[in-house]
Amino acid sequence: MNNRYETVFILTPVLSEDQAKETVKKFTGYLKKNGAKILHEENWGLKKLAYPIQKKSTGFYHLIEFEAEGTIIGPYETEFIRDERVMRFLNVSMEKHHIKFAESRRGRSNKKAAPAESK
């Protein structure tokens, strides 16, 4: 049975935009290769960290929501640990209330973005 997961990770700020996109493609590609279905992806951009990590005060934040077998999570996390471009990551198994909240949040953000696009 497939479970829903959400991964948020922070990439080092020394990367260019292209290198950051390439890194994200690496992780989404890994998921797709192992049978996961990508449900949602958000690039939160370069943000200030709450506290320094590896002597850096900013980082590129990215979110991936996906559906996959639980067996790929261990090797997926190993990919994050081995990649020196990743400063921090967090995988969360989504329960029904978390799923409902994430979908409503996306709905609200889509409604806010729609009027801005029509101007």
C-alpha positions in Angstrom: 0.0 0.0 0.0 1.2 3.5 -0.9 1.6 6.1 1.8 1.7 9.9 1.3 4.9 11.7 2.3 6.1 15.3 2.4 9.8 16.2 2.2 11.1 19.7 2.9 14.8 20.2 2.3 17.3 23.1 2.4 20.0 23.5 -0.2 23.2 25.4 0.4 23.0 29.1 -0.8 26.3 28.9 -2.8 24.4 27.1 -5.6 23.2 28.9 -8.7 19.5 28.7 -9.6 20.3 26.1 -12.2 22.3 24.0 -9.8 19.5 24.1 -7.3 17.0 23.0 -10.0 19.3 20.2 -11.0 19.5 19.0 -7.4 15.7 19.0 -7.1 15.5 17.1 -10.3 17.8 14.5 -8.9 15.5 13.8 -5.9 12.3 13.9 -7.9 13.9 11.6 -10.5 14.9 9.2 -7.7 11.3 9.1 -6.5 9.9 8.5 -10.0 12.5 5.8 -10.8 11.5 3.9 -7.6 7.7 4.0 -8.4 6.7 7.1 -6.5 4.0 9.5 -7.8 4.9 13.2 -7.3 1.7 14.9 -6.2 2.9 18.5 -5.5 6.1 20.5 -5.6 6.9 23.9 -4.3 10.0 26.0 -4.6 10.1 28.4 -1.6 13.3 30.1 -2.9 16.2 31.6 -0.9 15.2 32.2 2.7 16.9 33.3 5.9 17.6 30.4 8.3 16.4 30.6 11.9 20.0 29.8 13.0 23.3 29.2 11.1 23.8 25.8 9.5 27.3 25.0 8.3 28.2 28.7 8.9 25.5 29.8 6.4 22.6 32.0 7.2 20.4 31.4 4.1 19.3 28.5 2.0 17.1 27.4 -0.9 14.0 25.7 0.5 12.0 23.1 -1.5 9.0 21.0 -0.8 8.0 17.7 -2.5 4.7 15.9 -1.7 4.6 12.3 -3.1 2.9 8.9 -2.8 5.2 5.9 -2.5 5.8 2.5 -0.8 7.4 2.9 2.6 10.3 0.7 1.6 11.9 3.5 -0.5 12.1 6.1 2.3 15.3 4.7 3.9 17.3 4.8 0.7 15.7 8.1 -0.3 16.9 9.6 3.0 20.4 8.1 2.4 20.5 10.1 -0.9 19.9 13.3 1.0 22.6 12.5 3.6 25.2 11.7 0.9 24.5 14.9 -1.1 26.7 17.7 0.1 24.4 20.3 -1.4 21.7 19.5 1.1 22.1 21.2 4.5 18.9 19.8 6.1 15.9 17.7 5.2 12.8 16.4 6.8 10.5 13.6 5.6 7.0 13.4 7.1 4.4 10.7 6.6 1.1 12.5 6.0 -2.0 11.4 7.9 -5.5 12.2 6.8 -5.7 15.6 8.7 -2.3 16.6 7.3 -3.4 15.7 3.8 -6.6 17.7 4.2 -4.7 20.8 5.5 -2.1 20.6 2.7 -4.8 20.5 0.1 -6.8 23.4 1.6 -3.5 25.5 1.9 -2.8 24.8 -1.8 -6.3 25.9 -2.7 -6.0 29.1 -0.8 -2.6 29.9 -2.4 -4.0 29.1 -5.9 -6.9 31.6 -5.3 -4.5 34.3 -4.2 -2.3 33.7 -7.3 -5.1 33.7 -9.8 -6.1 37.4 -9.4 -2.5 38.5 -9.6 -2.1 36.7 -12.9 -5.2 38.3 -14.5 -3.9 41.9 -14.0 
